[in-house]
Amino acid sequence: MLTARTLTNQKIEGLDSGADDYMVKPFEYEELLARVKTMARRNHTLKGNKLVFGNIEILEDQKLVKLNGVETDLSKLEFSLLLFLAQNKGRALTKENITESVWGEIDLFKESRTLDIYVGYLRKKLGKDVIETVR
């Protein structure tokens, strides 16, 4: 996130809303470059359009997931959910953040168990330890 907001509570709000990092304007180009390099070193490996996590490969362009090298059939929503979670590996995400990013609507799912159901689908197809639930 690049912003002119400098107060601590504004920074916290930005990070809590899903930003991976927070830079205040004006900024130095070298600092921006260093932060981009840091993000590139995160837990996942990005090779072209492929995310690799242990025995799971996600080929974003082809909308394809491989488990132990074997193509795994996922629905469009399952793929979108897995991709979003993989891109945010290591971060605790709120149900609202996940729902808004994957489905685009929060209000439709406030009292719904749709997200839980789709996480269950992914665990059945990819293994129960692939997604960690933090309560």
Protein Blocks (a to p, Z undefined) as FASTA:
>chain_A
ZZfbfbfklmmmmmmnopabdcdddddfklmmmmmmmmmmmmbdcehjaccehjaccdfk
nopaceehiacdddfklmmmmmmmmmmgoiacdfklmmmmmnopaklmmmpcklmmmmmm
mmmmnopklpccdZZ
